[in-house]
Amino acid sequence: MEPVHMERFYLGCLAHASYMVASEGIAAVVDPQRDVDIYLEAAAAQGWKIEHIIETHVHADFVSGHGELAQSTGARIYLGAGSGAEFPHFTVADGDEIRFGQCSLRFLQTPGHTIESICIVMRDLGHPELPGVVFTGDTLFVGDVGRPDLSPTHTPQQLAAALYSSLHEKLLTLPDDTRIYPAHGAGSLCGRNMSAESFSTLGRQRETNYALLARSSEEFVHLLTDNLAAAPEYFASEVDLNRKGASPVSQLPPLQPLSAAEVRKLQSEGRMVLDTRPAGDFAAAHVPGSIHVALTGQYASWAARILGIDTPLIIVGEDDEHVRESRLRLARVGMESVIGYLEDGVAGWARSGNGLDSIPQITAKDLRDMLETEPERVTVLDVREPAEIESGAIENSIHVPLGKLRSRAAELKSAKLLVVHCKGGYRSSIATSILRGAGHQEVANLMGGFDAWKAAGLPHTAAANA
């Protein structure tokens, strides 16, 4: 007898994991991403019929594809109680179960990250000797637990207390060899200490997960809510969209090519140019006033954090395929207001007689020399997250996390050269474009970021000035 099949799908740019389980020709999908062809193609290749779609909760950091997947397959959608979902679905409670073939999927109500959060315990009935599996959504991650501050009706402290009960009274009562498969990995905004490992066991997490080491509910609540960074502003809009159910990606209108003259006119009317090319290309030459978020890295989540999900955008990419991929990734977080793209890219802009802007790049040793010989002329701006500062910082640097830079750019003195850095260079390139857009002309990027500074053996302090 064939074991129950399980496949993990991972979107690195959103640090999002979804899953398909199948047995005897029937399949279920857990936490699907917005573009659902990957599940349809995987099922078709194996001759499976997708009959079940399970959401562990209403997601805040990406748009779910449950609606399109249900339309394409006729599958039922399952959610926990209290979701407020406006689309057709089945509400599940503790002990409810779905069976198909040799697969059993049993639901646990695990409020805490959200009120409606559920986990799904999977058993292979044909192979009872195999360890159990639990899909934990955003309740339990490898190395972390879900953030408890996404409810408009409950305080973070109330949700954190509920999460403690869910973990200790439900999940941690399962055998230690039970494998956990969460909805996110390292880099997700739904937690702050996630591992890059794709799975773990409950026993391993019981021993190593900082949140599970709390000795009481009170200690757990303080651990999760004291100094909790604010959730990105776009999360609330994302939840609303997922409660209503997003339209199929295939219904998005075709992208329109825009001439340099059209882009220049739209810019003058307040439209935003989003340059998605690699950081080096942007630094060398870009459309003045454009915001840079490279397609590599966590492109969509940073674009949403910096610009919001409703900002009308004009994309600049390397080629047509790059532009299409940029647009798809934006749609995965609900950014659908894409007016078009710059025809022929930066080269077409220049051929039309338009000027280009650039961002100077400075090496770690060059910055060290400037700080030693002309300290009064240079300000170092560190755009890393507060937790990253614990690993050290360049002496006398100013710390403004990238997610807050647009609102705080006016606080920075414009008379000095602002040399910007993050850990490795991805976020600092975004920051330089924000600063230029805010009117700071004297801006440079530290090549390789703080990693390059440390690798060069240059001195750093234990913490930066906040």
C-alpha positions as CSV (number, residue, x, y, z in Angstrom):
1,M,0.0,0.0,0.0
2,E,1.4,3.4,-1.1
3,P,2.1,5.8,1.8
4,V,0.1,9.1,1.8
5,H,1.9,11.6,-0.4
6,M,2.9,15.0,0.8
7,E,4.5,17.8,-1.2
8,R,5.7,21.2,0.1
9,F,5.7,24.3,-2.1
10,Y,7.8,27.2,-1.0
11,L,7.7,30.8,-2.2
12,G,11.1,32.2,-1.1
13,C,10.1,35.9,-1.8
14,L,7.3,35.6,0.7
15,A,8.8,32.9,2.9
16,H,5.5,31.1,2.5
17,A,5.0,27.3,2.5
18,S,1.9,25.5,1.2
19,Y,1.3,21.8,1.0
20,M,-0.5,19.1,-0.9
21,V,-1.4,15.7,0.6
22,A,-2.9,12.9,-1.5
23,S,-4.0,9.4,-1.2
24,E,-5.8,7.0,-3.6
25,G,-6.4,9.7,-6.2
26,I,-7.8,12.4,-3.8
27,A,-5.8,15.5,-2.7
28,A,-6.0,18.4,-0.3
29,V,-4.2,21.7,-0.4
30,V,-3.2,23.6,2.7
31,D,-2.7,27.4,2.6
32,P,-2.5,27.9,-1.2
33,Q,-0.6,30.8,-2.7
34,R,-2.5,33.1,-5.1
35,D,-1.3,31.7,-8.4
36,V,-2.6,28.1,-8.2
37,D,-1.4,26.5,-11.4
38,I,1.4,24.7,-9.5
39,Y,-1.2,22.7,-7.5
40,L,-3.3,22.0,-10.6
41,E,-0.3,20.9,-12.6
42,A,1.1,18.7,-9.8
43,A,-2.3,17.0,-9.3
44,A,-2.8,16.5,-13.1
45,A,0.6,14.9,-13.4
46,Q,-0.3,12.3,-10.8
47,G,-3.9,11.8,-11.8
48,W,-5.3,13.3,-8.5
49,K,-8.5,15.2,-7.9
50,I,-8.2,18.2,-5.5
51,E,-11.3,17.9,-3.3
52,H,-10.3,19.9,-0.2
53,I,-8.7,23.3,0.4
54,I,-7.7,24.2,4.0
55,E,-6.8,27.6,5.3
56,T,-5.1,27.5,8.7
57,H,-6.3,31.1,9.2
58,V,-7.1,34.3,7.2
59,H,-3.7,35.3,6.1
60,A,-2.3,38.9,6.5
61,D,1.0,38.7,4.5
62,F,-0.1,37.2,1.2
63,V,-3.2,36.8,-0.9
64,S,-4.6,33.2,-0.9
65,G,-5.6,31.4,-4.1
66,H,-8.4,29.4,-2.4
67,G,-11.1,31.0,-4.5
68,E,-9.5,30.3,-7.9
69,L,-8.5,26.8,-6.8
70,A,-12.0,26.0,-5.7
71,Q,-13.5,27.3,-8.9
72,S,-11.1,25.2,-11.0
73,T,-11.6,22.0,-9.0
74,G,-15.0,22.2,-7.2
75,A,-13.1,21.6,-3.9
76,R,-14.5,22.6,-0.6
77,I,-12.8,25.3,1.5
78,Y,-12.3,24.8,5.2
79,L,-11.7,27.5,7.9
80,G,-11.7,27.7,11.7
81,A,-14.5,29.4,13.6
82,G,-14.5,33.2,13.8
83,S,-12.8,33.9,10.5
84,G,-15.4,36.3,9.2
85,A,-14.9,34.9,5.7
86,E,-17.5,36.1,3.2
87,F,-17.0,33.3,0.6
88,P,-18.6,29.9,0.8
89,H,-16.7,27.6,3.2
90,F,-17.1,25.0,5.9
91,T,-16.3,25.9,9.5
92,V,-14.4,23.3,11.4
93,A,-13.9,22.7,15.1
94,D,-11.8,20.5,17.4
95,G,-11.9,16.9,16.4
96,D,-13.6,17.4,13.0
97,E,-11.9,15.2,10.4
98,I,-11.5,14.7,6.7
99,R,-10.7,11.2,5.4
100,F,-9.8,10.3,1.8
101,G,-8.0,7.1,0.9
102,Q,-5.6,6.2,3.7
103,C,-5.3,9.9,4.8
104,S,-6.9,11.3,7.9
105,L,-6.8,15.1,8.5
106,R,-8.0,16.0,12.0
107,F,-8.5,19.6,13.0
108,L,-7.4,21.4,16.2
109,Q,-8.6,24.8,17.0
110,T,-5.5,26.7,18.1
111,P,-6.4,30.4,18.5
112,G,-3.6,32.8,19.3
113,H,-2.0,34.1,16.1
114,T,-5.6,34.8,15.1
115,I,-8.9,33.8,16.6
116,E,-9.7,31.4,13.8
117,S,-6.3,29.7,13.6
118,I,-6.3,25.9,13.3
119,C,-3.7,23.2,13.0
120,I,-4.2,19.9,11.0
121,V,-3.0,16.6,12.3
122,M,-2.3,14.1,9.4
123,R,-2.2,10.4,9.9
124,D,-1.4,7.7,7.3
125,L,-4.0,5.1,8.3
126,G,-2.3,2.5,6.1
127,H,1.1,3.0,7.8
128,P,0.3,3.6,11.5
129,E,4.0,3.1,12.3
130,L,5.0,6.3,10.6
131,P,5.3,9.5,12.8
132,G,2.4,11.8,12.7
133,V,2.5,15.2,10.8
134,V,0.9,18.4,11.9
135,F,0.4,21.4,9.6
136,T,0.8,24.3,12.1
137,G,0.0,27.3,10.0
138,D,1.2,30.4,11.9
139,T,0.6,28.9,15.3
140,L,4.0,27.2,15.6
141,F,7.1,27.8,13.5
142,V,10.5,26.2,13.5
143,G,12.1,28.3,16.1
144,D,9.2,30.7,16.8
145,V,5.5,31.1,17.3
146,G,3.0,33.4,15.5
147,R,2.8,37.1,16.3
148,P,-0.3,37.9,18.4
149,D,-1.1,41.4,17.3
150,L,-3.2,41.1,14.2
151,S,-6.7,41.2,15.7
152,P,-8.9,44.4,15.8
153,T,-11.0,42.9,18.6
154,H,-8.4,41.3,20.9
155,T,-5.3,42.7,22.5
156,P,-1.9,41.2,21.8
157,Q,-1.9,40.1,25.5
158,Q,-5.2,38.3,25.1
159,L,-4.1,36.5,21.9
160,A,-0.7,35.6,23.4
161,A,-2.5,34.0,26.4
162,A,-4.7,32.0,24.0
163,L,-1.7,31.0,22.0
164,Y,0.0,29.6,25.2
165,S,-3.0,27.5,25.9
166,S,-3.3,26.3,22.3
167,L,0.4,25.2,22.3
168,H,0.5,23.5,25.7
169,E,-3.0,22.1,25.9
170,K,-3.2,20.9,22.3
171,L,-0.1,20.8,20.1
172,L,2.4,19.8,22.7
173,T,0.2,16.9,23.9
174,L,1.0,15.1,20.6
175,P,4.0,12.7,20.5
176,D,7.5,14.2,20.4
177,D,8.2,12.5,17.0
178,T,5.3,14.4,15.4
179,R,6.7,16.4,12.5
180,I,5.6,20.1,12.2
181,Y,5.2,21.8,8.9
182,P,4.5,25.5,9.3
183,A,3.2,28.1,6.8
184,H,6.3,30.3,6.9
185,G,10.1,30.1,7.2
186,A,12.9,32.5,7.9
187,G,12.2,36.1,6.7
188,S,8.5,36.0,7.2
189,L,6.9,39.0,8.9
190,C,4.6,36.8,10.9
191,G,7.3,35.9,13.5
192,R,10.7,37.2,14.5
193,N,13.0,34.2,15.1
194,M,12.1,31.7,12.4
195,S,14.5,29.0,11.2
196,A,15.3,28.3,7.6
197,E,14.6,24.6,8.2
198,S,11.5,23.4,6.4
199,F,10.3,21.2,9.2
200,S,11.0,20.0,12.7
201,T,9.5,17.8,15.4
202,L,7.5,18.7,18.4
203,G,10.2,17.2,20.7
204,R,12.9,19.3,19.1
205,Q,10.8,22.5,19.3
206,R,10.0,21.7,23.0
207,E,13.8,21.7,23.7
208,T,15.0,24.6,21.5
209,N,12.1,27.0,20.6
210,Y,12.6,30.1,22.8
211,A,8.8,30.7,23.1
212,L,8.1,27.1,24.3
213,L,10.7,27.5,27.0
214,A,8.6,30.1,28.9
215,R,7.7,28.6,32.3
216,S,4.2,30.2,32.6
217,S,1.5,31.8,30.6
218,E,2.5,35.2,32.1
219,E,6.1,34.8,31.1
220,F,5.0,33.7,27.6
221,V,2.8,36.8,27.2
222,H,5.6,39.1,28.2
223,L,8.0,37.3,25.9
224,L,5.8,37.8,22.9
225,T,4.4,41.2,23.5
226,D,7.1,43.3,25.2
227,N,9.0,45.3,22.5
228,L,6.9,43.7,19.7
229,A,7.6,45.6,16.5
230,A,4.5,47.0,14.8
231,A,2.9,44.9,12.1
232,P,3.2,46.3,8.6
233,E,0.4,48.6,7.7
234,Y,-0.7,46.6,4.7
235,F,-1.5,43.5,6.8
236,A,-5.0,44.9,7.7
237,S,-5.9,45.4,4.0
238,E,-4.6,41.9,3.1
239,V,-6.8,40.3,5.8
240,D,-9.9,42.2,4.4
241,L,-9.0,41.0,0.9
242,N,-8.6,37.4,2.0
243,R,-11.9,37.5,3.9
244,K,-13.7,38.6,0.8
245,G,-11.8,36.3,-1.5
246,A,-9.4,37.6,-4.2
247,S,-10.2,37.4,-7.9
248,P,-8.3,35.0,-10.1
249,V,-4.8,36.1,-11.2
250,S,-5.9,35.3,-14.8
251,Q,-8.5,38.2,-14.6
252,L,-5.8,40.8,-14.1
253,P,-5.7,43.1,-17.1
254,P,-2.8,42.8,-19.5
255,L,0.2,45.0,-18.7
256,Q,0.5,48.0,-21.0
257,P,3.8,49.3,-22.4
258,L,4.3,53.0,-21.7
259,S,6.6,55.3,-23.6
260,A,9.1,57.4,-21.8
261,A,7.0,60.5,-22.5
262,E,3.9,58.7,-21.0
263,V,5.9,57.7,-17.9
264,R,7.2,61.2,-17.4
265,K,3.7,62.6,-17.6
266,L,2.4,60.0,-15.1
267,Q,5.2,60.8,-12.8
268,S,4.3,64.4,-12.8
269,E,0.8,63.4,-11.8
270,G,2.1,61.6,-8.8
271,R,2.4,58.0,-10.1
272,M,5.2,55.9,-8.7
273,V,8.0,54.3,-10.8
274,L,9.1,51.0,-9.2
275,D,12.5,49.8,-10.5
276,T,12.9,46.0,-10.0
277,R,16.3,45.5,-11.5
278,P,19.4,44.3,-9.6
279,A,20.9,46.8,-7.1
280,G,24.0,47.4,-9.2
281,D,22.0,48.3,-12.3
282,F,19.8,50.7,-10.3
283,A,22.8,52.3,-8.7
284,A,24.5,52.8,-12.1
285,A,21.5,54.5,-13.9
286,H,17.8,54.8,-13.1
287,V,14.7,57.0,-13.8
288,P,14.9,60.0,-11.4
289,G,12.4,59.7,-8.6
290,S,12.0,55.9,-8.9
291,I,11.8,53.6,-5.9
292,H,14.0,50.6,-6.1
293,V,13.0,47.1,-4.8
294,A,15.0,44.4,-6.5
295,L,13.1,41.3,-7.8
296,T,15.6,39.2,-6.0
297,G,15.0,38.9,-2.2
298,Q,11.7,39.5,-0.5
299,Y,10.5,41.8,-3.3
300,A,6.8,41.7,-2.9
301,S,6.6,42.1,0.9
302,W,9.1,45.0,0.8
303,A,7.2,46.7,-2.0
304,A,4.0,46.4,0.1
305,R,5.6,47.7,3.2
306,I,7.2,50.6,1.5
307,L,4.4,51.6,-0.9
308,G,1.2,50.1,0.4
309,I,-0.9,47.8,-1.7
310,D,-3.0,50.4,-3.4
311,T,-0.3,52.7,-4.9
312,P,-0.5,53.0,-8.7
313,L,2.8,51.7,-10.1
314,I,4.8,51.8,-13.3
315,I,7.3,48.9,-13.4
316,V,10.9,49.1,-14.7
317,G,12.5,45.8,-15.4
318,E,15.3,44.1,-17.3
319,D,13.1,42.6,-20.0
320,D,9.5,41.5,-20.6
321,E,9.7,38.3,-18.6
322,H,11.2,40.2,-15.7
323,V,8.3,42.7,-15.8
324,R,5.7,39.8,-15.9
325,E,7.3,38.2,-12.9
326,S,7.5,41.5,-11.1
327,R,3.8,42.0,-11.7
328,L,2.9,38.4,-10.6
329,R,4.8,38.8,-7.3
330,L,3.0,42.0,-6.6
331,A,-0.3,40.4,-7.2
332,R,0.6,37.7,-4.6
333,V,0.4,40.4,-1.9
334,G,-2.6,42.2,-3.4
335,M,-0.8,45.0,-5.3
336,E,-2.9,45.1,-8.4
337,S,-2.7,48.8,-9.3
338,V,0.0,48.4,-11.9
339,I,-0.6,51.0,-14.7
340,G,2.0,49.5,-17.0
341,Y,5.7,49.2,-17.6
342,L,8.4,51.4,-19.1
343,E,8.8,50.3,-22.7
344,D,12.4,49.3,-23.5
345,G,13.3,50.0,-19.9
346,V,16.0,52.4,-18.8
347,A,17.7,52.2,-22.2
348,G,14.5,53.5,-23.9
349,W,14.2,56.3,-21.3
350,A,17.7,57.4,-22.1
351,R,17.2,57.2,-25.9
352,S,14.3,59.5,-25.6
353,G,16.6,62.2,-24.3
354,N,15.7,61.9,-20.6
355,G,18.2,62.3,-17.8
356,L,19.3,59.5,-15.5
357,D,20.1,59.4,-11.9
358,S,22.7,57.2,-10.1
359,I,23.7,56.3,-6.5
360,P,27.4,56.3,-5.5
361,Q,28.7,53.0,-4.1
362,I,31.3,53.1,-1.3
363,T,33.4,50.3,0.0
364,A,33.9,49.6,3.7
365,K,37.5,50.8,3.7
366,D,36.5,53.9,1.8
367,L,33.9,54.7,4.4
368,R,36.4,54.0,7.2
369,D,38.8,56.5,5.6
370,M,36.1,59.1,5.3
371,L,35.1,58.7,9.0
372,E,38.7,59.1,10.1
373,T,39.5,62.1,7.9
374,E,36.2,63.9,7.5
375,P,33.9,62.7,10.3
376,E,31.9,66.0,10.3
377,R,30.9,65.4,6.6
378,V,29.5,61.9,6.9
379,T,26.5,60.3,8.6
380,V,26.1,56.5,8.6
381,L,22.5,55.4,8.4
382,D,21.8,51.8,9.5
383,V,18.4,50.5,8.2
384,R,18.5,47.0,9.8
385,E,15.9,45.8,12.2
386,P,16.4,46.4,16.0
387,A,17.2,42.8,16.7
388,E,20.0,42.9,14.1
389,I,21.7,45.7,15.9
390,E,22.6,43.3,18.7
391,S,25.2,41.8,16.5
392,G,27.0,45.2,16.4
393,A,26.9,48.5,14.6
394,I,29.3,51.1,13.1
395,E,30.2,53.6,15.8
396,N,28.0,56.7,16.0
397,S,25.6,55.4,13.2
398,I,22.0,56.4,13.2
399,H,19.4,53.6,13.3
400,V,16.1,53.9,11.4
401,P,14.6,50.5,10.3
402,L,13.8,50.4,6.6
403,G,10.1,50.0,7.2
404,K,10.0,53.3,9.0
405,L,12.3,55.3,6.7
406,R,9.7,57.0,4.5
407,S,8.0,58.5,7.5
408,R,11.2,59.5,9.2
409,A,13.3,60.7,6.2
410,A,12.7,64.3,7.0
411,E,14.4,63.9,10.4
412,L,17.8,63.2,8.8
413,K,20.1,66.1,8.2
414,S,20.6,66.8,4.5
415,A,23.8,68.8,4.8
416,K,25.9,65.6,5.3
417,L,26.6,62.7,3.1
418,L,24.3,59.9,4.2
419,V,26.0,56.5,3.7
420,V,23.4,53.8,4.1
421,H,23.8,50.2,5.0
422,C,21.9,47.1,6.0
423,K,23.2,43.6,6.5
424,G,24.3,42.8,2.9
425,G,23.0,45.5,0.6
426,Y,19.5,44.6,-0.5
427,R,17.6,46.9,1.9
428,S,20.1,49.7,1.8
429,S,19.5,50.0,-2.0
430,I,15.8,50.5,-1.3
431,A,16.7,53.0,1.4
432,T,18.8,55.1,-1.0
433,S,15.9,55.4,-3.4
434,I,13.6,56.5,-0.6
435,L,16.0,59.1,0.6
436,R,16.5,60.5,-2.9
437,G,12.7,60.7,-3.3
438,A,12.5,62.6,0.0
439,G,15.0,65.2,-1.3
440,H,18.3,63.9,0.1
441,Q,20.8,64.4,-2.8
442,E,24.0,63.5,-0.8
443,V,23.3,59.7,-0.5
444,A,25.6,56.7,-1.0
445,N,25.3,53.0,-0.5
446,L,27.8,50.9,1.5
447,M,28.7,48.0,-0.7
448,G,28.1,44.6,1.0
449,G,26.6,46.3,4.1
450,F,27.5,45.5,7.6
451,D,28.7,42.0,6.6
452,A,31.4,43.7,4.4
453,W,32.4,46.0,7.3
454,K,32.9,43.1,9.6
455,A,34.7,41.0,7.0
456,A,37.2,43.8,6.5
457,G,38.0,43.6,10.2
458,L,36.8,47.1,10.9
459,P,35.7,48.1,14.4
460,H,32.1,48.1,15.5
461,T,30.2,48.7,18.7
462,A,27.7,46.5,20.5
463,A,24.7,48.7,19.5
464,A,23.9,51.7,17.4
465,N,22.3,55.0,18.6
466,A,18.5,54.7,18.1
